[in-house]
Amino acid sequence: MGYLELAIPENIKLVAVSKTKPVEEILKIYQQGQRDFGENKVQELVNKQPNLPQDIYWHFIGHLQTNKVRFIAPFVHLIHSIDSLKLLSEVNRQALKNNRNIDCLLQIYIASEESKFGLDQTEAEELLSSETYQSMSNIRICGVMGMATFTSDKSLIRKEFGNLKSIFNMLRETYFADSVYFNEISMGMSDDYTIAIEEGSTIVRIGSAIFGKRN
Ligand SMILES: *Cc1c(COP(=O)(O)O)cnc(C)c1O
């Protein structure tokens, strides 16, 4: 399936997840008009970025280690995977060094399977209430990101996306009532993006439905 056949509504941002795919294949999708691409490994992103058009918006969607933030800080467009205050502090520090702001999403843990990454609602609230966060000058929290359980149970997936939407609403009312930036819900991948859109997604991250299966 080509990416033009995905029929994503115009008000929803499509991030083409290009992990494991070579620059030639990314360029083909770019030439069809796509500008937002997502990668989940720092080294891979840093290798590809100089060899592709400079007007690409690079989204970082994987687990990010604190000691690797500096490699992507000069150019990254949106980090979807903030899962600790320590990581966010380092993003702020590197953003300052690069004399820019970096937009971030809080990764929220919504799946019913075991995963090491993501904040629960309480942890997200602790982060947002902390003085450390409130004193950060060069990051903007633009919303939340989440991944549903890897399952064929559509009702479970729908419930988890609905849960992410309610956490988003709660955080917005409590911590971002005056903010014009806190608008994004990054949820939905190749197998579940239609459900995610029905449940209020604003950004879908789609890899294999665009580029074909990964090895
Ligand atoms: C790989 C990946 C995707 C895309 O997955 P597909 O099933 O290929 O669409 C989306 N989000 C994250 C965080 C990923 O790691």
The ligand as a Gaussian input file, in Angstrom:
#p B3LYP/6-31G(d) Opt

LIG

0 1
 C        7.674000       1.078000      14.935000
 C        6.817000       2.053000      15.651000
 C        5.634000       2.557000      15.083000
 C        5.120000       2.111000      13.714000
 O        4.751000       0.777000      13.746000
 P        3.977000       0.095000      12.487000
 O        3.233000      -1.017000      13.098000
 O        5.035000      -0.345000      11.534000
 O        3.094000       1.136000      11.895000
 C        4.911000       3.498000      15.787000
 N        5.304000       3.915000      16.998000
 C        6.419000       3.458000      17.591000
 C        6.781000       3.973000      18.939000
 C        7.208000       2.511000      16.944000
 O        8.306000       2.053000      17.551000

